[in-house]
Amino acid sequence: MDLEKSMARLAEISERMSGELSLEESMKLYTEAVELVKQCRGYINEAKLTIEQLEAAE
């Protein structure tokens, strides 16, 4: 999943968690959200590294 899809899924999860859910469903969505946040951080860190490398090559 790419960054944009991950962010969209996080928005969906956030919306669903603002409603009435069972503890089990809340925990499932929370766990998915944590993994998505990790993925997003990875994408952002890769982008930062690429930019730093491009700037260093100038």
Phi and psi in degrees as GROMACS dihedral restraints (atoms count N, CA, C in turn):
[ dihedral_restraints ]
;  ai    aj    ak    al  type     phi  dphi    fc
    3     4     5     6     1   -86.9    20    10
    4     5     6     7     1   175.9    20    10
    6     7     8     9     1   -58.2    20    10
    7     8     9    10     1   -46.0    20    10
    9    10    11    12     1   -63.4    20    10
   10    11    12    13     1   -41.3    20    10
   12    13    14    15     1   -68.0    20    10
   13    14    15    16     1   -38.3    20    10
   15    16    17    18     1   -63.0    20    10
   16    17    18    19     1   -43.3    20    10
   18    19    20    21     1   -65.0    20    10
   19    20    21    22     1   -40.2    20    10
   21    22    23    24     1   -63.9    20    10
   22    23    24    25     1   -41.8    20    10
   24    25    26    27     1   -65.1    20    10
   25    26    27    28     1   -39.3    20    10
   27    28    29    30     1   -60.3    20    10
   28    29    30    31     1   -39.7    20    10
   30    31    32    33     1   -63.7    20    10
   31    32    33    34     1   -41.3    20    10
   33    34    35    36     1   -61.9    20    10
   34    35    36    37     1   -45.4    20    10
   36    37    38    39     1   -61.7    20    10
   37    38    39    40     1   -43.6    20    10
   39    40    41    42     1   -59.5    20    10
   40    41    42    43     1   -42.8    20    10
   42    43    44    45     1   -62.7    20    10
   43    44    45    46     1   -46.1    20    10
   45    46    47    48     1   -65.0    20    10
   46    47    48    49     1   -36.4    20    10
   48    49    50    51     1   -74.7    20    10
   49    50    51    52     1   -13.3    20    10
   51    52    53    54     1   -80.9    20    10
   52    53    54    55     1    -6.6    20    10
   54    55    56    57     1  -101.9    20    10
   55    56    57    58     1  -168.0    20    10
   57    58    59    60     1   -83.0    20    10
   58    59    60    61     1   115.6    20    10
   60    61    62    63     1  -133.9    20    10
   61    62    63    64     1   156.2    20    10
   63    64    65    66     1   -72.6    20    10
   64    65    66    67     1   162.0    20    10
   66    67    68    69     1   -59.8    20    10
   67    68    69    70     1   -41.7    20    10
   69    70    71    72     1   -60.9    20    10
   70    71    72    73     1   -46.1    20    10
   72    73    74    75     1   -66.9    20    10
   73    74    75    76     1   -39.3    20    10
   75    76    77    78     1   -61.2    20    10
   76    77    78    79     1   -44.0    20    10
   78    79    80    81     1   -65.7    20    10
   79    80    81    82     1   -39.1    20    10
   81    82    83    84     1   -62.2    20    10
   82    83    84    85     1   -47.2    20    10
   84    85    86    87     1   -67.0    20    10
   85    86    87    88     1   -39.2    20    10
   87    88    89    90     1   -61.8    20    10
   88    89    90    91     1   -44.3    20    10
   90    91    92    93     1   -61.3    20    10
   91    92    93    94     1   -43.3    20    10
   93    94    95    96     1   -62.2    20    10
   94    95    96    97     1   -41.8    20    10
   96    97    98    99     1   -62.8    20    10
   97    98    99   100     1   -41.8    20    10
   99   100   101   102     1   -59.7    20    10
  100   101   102   103     1   -43.5    20    10
  102   103   104   105     1   -65.5    20    10
  103   104   105   106     1   -40.2    20    10
  105   106   107   108     1   -64.3    20    10
  106   107   108   109     1   -39.7    20    10
  108   109   110   111     1   -62.4    20    10
  109   110   111   112     1   -41.2    20    10
  111   112   113   114     1   -60.5    20    10
  112   113   114   115     1   -44.1    20    10
  114   115   116   117     1   -61.5    20    10
  115   116   117   118     1   -44.8    20    10
  117   118   119   120     1   -62.1    20    10
  118   119   120   121     1   -42.8    20    10
  120   121   122   123     1   -60.2    20    10
  121   122   123   124     1   -39.8    20    10
  123   124   125   126     1   -62.0    20    10
  124   125   126   127     1   -45.9    20    10
  126   127   128   129     1   -59.8    20    10
  127   128   129   130     1   -44.2    20    10
  129   130   131   132     1   -67.3    20    10
  130   131   132   133     1   -42.3    20    10
  132   133   134   135     1   -63.1    20    10
  133   134   135   136     1   -39.0    20    10
  135   136   137   138     1   -63.4    20    10
  136   137   138   139     1   -41.8    20    10
  138   139   140   141     1   -64.2    20    10
  139   140   141   142     1   -42.8    20    10
  141   142   143   144     1   -60.2    20    10
  142   143   144   145     1   -44.4    20    10
  144   145   146   147     1   -62.3    20    10
  145   146   147   148     1   -43.1    20    10
  147   148   149   150     1   -61.8    20    10
  148   149   150   151     1   -43.9    20    10
  150   151   152   153     1   -63.8    20    10
  151   152   153   154     1   -44.0    20    10
  153   154   155   156     1   -61.2    20    10
  154   155   156   157     1   -40.2    20    10
  156   157   158   159     1   -67.5    20    10
  157   158   159   160     1   -39.5    20    10
  159   160   161   162     1   -66.5    20    10
  160   161   162   163     1   -40.9    20    10
  162   163   164   165     1   -66.9    20    10
  163   164   165   166     1   -36.3    20    10
  165   166   167   168     1   -69.5    20    10
  166   167   168   169     1   -26.7    20    10
  168   169   170   171     1   -79.8    20    10
  169   170   171   172     1   -11.7    20    10
